[in-house]
Amino acid sequence: MKISISEYKNRARNALAGQWGVNAGVIFVSFLTTSIVSSIVMSLSNFETDSIQQAGLDWIISACILFAFTYGCFYVSLFVSRGGRASIGQVFSIFQSKYYFPLLLINLIETVAQFIISAIIMIPVLLIAGASLYATILLTDNTNRAIQLRELGGMTIGISLGAIVVTLLLIIAVIVLSFLLSGVFRFVVLAKMDFPHLTITEALRYGWFLVKDRLGQYLLLQLSFIGWYILGTILFFVGVFWVNAYQNVTNAAFYDEARKQKGNPQEVSIGE
């Protein structure tokens, strides 16, 4: 039975009743903690701010430590969606040994997958830009060529309208695919939290099993929060914490409904 987006959001509001502030506080603590950790690492680092070394260090800290606070918010949302009462301390739940190392690996797998998808789609963008630039240079005489090269100042200037349209479409494709991939891995993370005995491979298969026929509705569900985020931003950005808590619990309800309809891992075959 297909549940409407409004019903998922209604379930989230019911679960959050009487504890909106605490759940927004969880999001705020996660945001504050990641900001503090990042600032401390930057202050202790001897690397230049915009250097490759600093970027690499930031990536390591984000991939190995800060991810746990994002996943901690997922943990709280799943707990709340099932009738639990959130507490601020739950945002640190992922640092338990039964969660941390498996979820660290899942996060690294997602990071690599996101990079591969972006690279595969962005390579044609670079080729289109390069081909357009090369064609433009060939079609100009020597005098104009020197002038034009000075005016280009970058690869994107001089690209034809058709190439720009194709480039924009490819960029949109990257964004949409990245968004959907994040949704798949959210299900994988929730599944691993729900069933810690699952191996990484089993969690990946089970998460995909749950969401594979719901990706369209998942995307629409996320888009339905755009207005709320705009409103939250207008309200001095503070409202974003409440909206994020609302979205997380709604996504947890979405996961839980898929699990109920399709069955727990031990009840279904996820080996294929």
Protein Blocks (a to p, Z undefined) as FASTA:
>chain_A
ZZdfklmmmmmmmmmgoplmmmmmmmmmmmmmmmmmmmmmmmmpcbdfkbmklmmmmmmm
mmmmmmmmmmmmmmmmmmmmnopacdfklmmmmmpmklmmmmmmmmmmmmmmmmmmmmmm
mmmmmmmmmmmmmmmmmmpcfklmmmmmmmnopakgopafklmmmmmmmmmmmmmmmmmm
mmmmmmmmmmmmmmmmbcfklmmmmmmmmmmmmmmmmmmmmmmmmmmmmmmmmnnolmmm
mmmmmmmmmmmmmmmmmmmmnopfklpcckZZ
